[in-house]
Each structure stands twice: as structure tokens, then as C-alpha cells.
Amino acid sequence: MNKKGLKDINIKNKKVLVRCDFNVPIDSDGNITDDIRIVSALPTINYLLENGAAVILMSHLGRPAGEPNPKYSLLPVAKRLEQLMKKEIIFEDCDVVVDESVKNDAKKLMPGQIMLLQNTRYKKEETKNGEELAENLASLADIYVNDAFGTAHRAHSSNVGVCKFLPSSVGFLVEKEISIMGKAISNPERPLTAILGGSKVSDKINVIENLLNIADNVIIGGGMSFTFLHAMGNNVGKSLLEEDKVELAKNILAKAKEKNVSLYLPLDVVVAKEFKNDTEFYNCDVNSIPSDYMGLDIGQKTIELFSDVIKKSKTIIWNGPMGVFEMDNFAKGTNELALEISKNSQAVSIIGGGDSAAAVEKAGLADKMTHISTGGGASLEFLEGKVLPGIDAVNDK
Ligand code: AMP
């Protein structure tokens, strides 16, 4: 990695402004329902504290649309951080994120102390990468650290703008994300298998195109597989189909052949009468899907085919579920593949954020994977081969 990391900067007796991704799910009673993103930030925060820095944390939470809104306050995050760190968190509940009082408190902050700013998206300039907000945030500290991989594909004041005003580095979490995923796409142990699923071809098209240049095997399942199956001449009934992407699917099939990439599609699927858990369903081959049924999961033969490819892989990148895993009757394909990946201890296994990460966690297999990305959108863009602005803005070594 050519970006400065925490070990490349001198932090002793410095005030360090850290952009974290504390965008955690919160239920209607204000309880955090999954704190993995907060836990993932601890190595960087602890390192900074142990090495003599005063730490100022910032993050966005949800979409408050540029206005203060208690529903999106970072107060629950401050409380959870306090529990996890067993240490006081000075929470700056400021409607404009930074004002004179916050600046004074930051000035007084001593090495070993932690301050948390209010939701950066309380200011509408944040998502426009407004310079005034960036300068105000930067004025609180001597150094900036970006440890928010989940927003690295966005250019906002709190991740890109601040870099103009402060020396910067990435934190341990961002470093881990880009070094593991970077190796997987630039210098992987082979065979490299990419498993892509989820609902839409249109969302994943750039990833598929890029992975065709890199992977040995590409497995396509989930809702998006039906556009490919249709392109190959199958009747897909009421399954998800993006008519305007059929030509593109044909091009991808041709390109895979040209590039000698083995592209795997379902041989059979679980078809259902209606889009709900409690409905009539059964396993059928892809060439005999009835017109009034829809495919909601991969079938048994397909699970075996995909599992076989997984078993022989040395690097596995997975993004997107194989079926409607939120419904128990259509979660089997996703769960079985998660299990198969977890059993391949020889392979580097990388789970893109979002739904595949949720499926792996739900199946209790998270600790069996090499890496679960904390950023769904950011990891997709990384796999597309794009430069992520939040990382690009950080100082080079
Ligand atoms: P994405 O956000 O594109 O990764 O898609 C994830 C969503 O795709 C999940 O909510 C799944 O329920 C949905 N999905 C996966 N397979 C299918 C399918 N065969 N039909 C409809 N939706 C699906």
C-alpha cells in the first residue's frame, strides 16, 4: 500500500481527528442492533490512545438530509463506545457539528482523552465536500486519520475535504480492507473465484466486467442470474429479469469464453408460486421453469456444482446472496455456500459488505472467513477497479 498508515506518522502529544464509520443500525427505541462497525474501529482508537494522542472521532449516521435530527444523533454510539472502551467519551452534541464551544473543548483535550463529534451529515455541506466544513473539522486537530472504509467511495468534507488542511494517514481498518482486497485482485492465490449474486445485473455489471479480467472462475447466482439464463434461451417465468440487460448478458457470456474464464450459472433453481416464504415451492431445472413461477433460490444440483468450484479455490470473493435469503425457505443456497466457503481453510475468503456479510453473520460463520468488508458500496467499487476518493485523498508514503 502506498498510503501512509498509522505507523508512518508521529502522533505523540498530537490531536488526531479520526473519520470512523459509525453508521450502525438503530431500532425505534434507540438501541444499536449491530455494533460491528464500532468494534472494528477500536484497534485504531486504542493504538492512538496508547501512543500518546488525544482522539477526536467523527462519523455520519443515516441520512439526516443536512439538518440536525435527534433520530440520527451519535449519542447511542457515544454510549456504546463508552461501554466497549470502559472510558469516558466526551460527546459534543452540537447541531452545527463544530462551533466555538467544540473548538474550545478540542483545545483542552489531553492525550489519552476521546471526544466524539455530532453526526457530520447534520451539515448539508458534508455530502457536497464543502470546504468550510472541512476546514472547521480540520481546525480541531493536528493530524487526520481515515478509518471509514464504508464511505471511502464518496468524496465528502469529513473524508476528502479535510485532507487539504491536515497531514493524513489511513487507520488500521482501512489498511486491512485495502491490503486484503488489493492483494485478491492484483496478486491473488489461484484459482480465484468470484461469486456474485443479489438482485440486479445493473448494480454489478462493472464488477463482473472487471472480474472477468482477473478471476479464473465467476459464479453467478441470485436474482441477477435469470437475465443470463434468459439470454441463454431459457424461459424464466416470473423470475427477476432485466430485459434491457439481456444483450449485455450475452456479451458477458461471450467475453468469458474469449478470456478463458469459467462462468458458472445455476443448473436448477427453487421456484415459488409467490414472492413470500409461505407459498408453494419446488426444485426444477432451469430449462423447465413454469411461466407462472419465479426462481427464488439456487437448486440442489447448483449448490453441488458451486460448492465443488469453491472447494478447489485458493481465493474467494463473494458479493450478493444466491437467493431471497431473508425468507427461510429460500435461504438454503446462500447458507450452504457460506458453509462451504467457511470449510475451505486453505483459501483466502473475502465477503463483500451488505447482504452477503449479513448472511454470513446470521449463519454464525463470520469468524471462519478471512475478511468481511465493512463497506458494501465501497468494496463493490474497489472490486470494479475504481479509485476510491476517500483513500486517494490521504497522503502517500
Ligand atoms: P443486492 O442488494 O443487489 O446485493 O441484492 C440483495 C437482494 O437480492 C436480497 O434482498 C435478496 O433477497 C435479493 N434476491 C436474491 N435472489 C433473488 C431472487 N432470485 N429473486 C428476487 N430477489 C432476490
Boltz pocket constraint, residues with backbone or C-beta under 6 A from the ligand:
constraints:
  - pocket:
      binder: B
      contacts: [[A, 197], [A, 198], [A, 199], [A, 200], [A, 203], [A, 222], [A, 223], [A, 224], [A, 240], [A, 295], [A, 296], [A, 297], [A, 319], [A, 320], [A, 321], [A, 322], [A, 323], [A, 324], [A, 325], [A, 326], [A, 354], [A, 355]]
      max_distance: 6.0
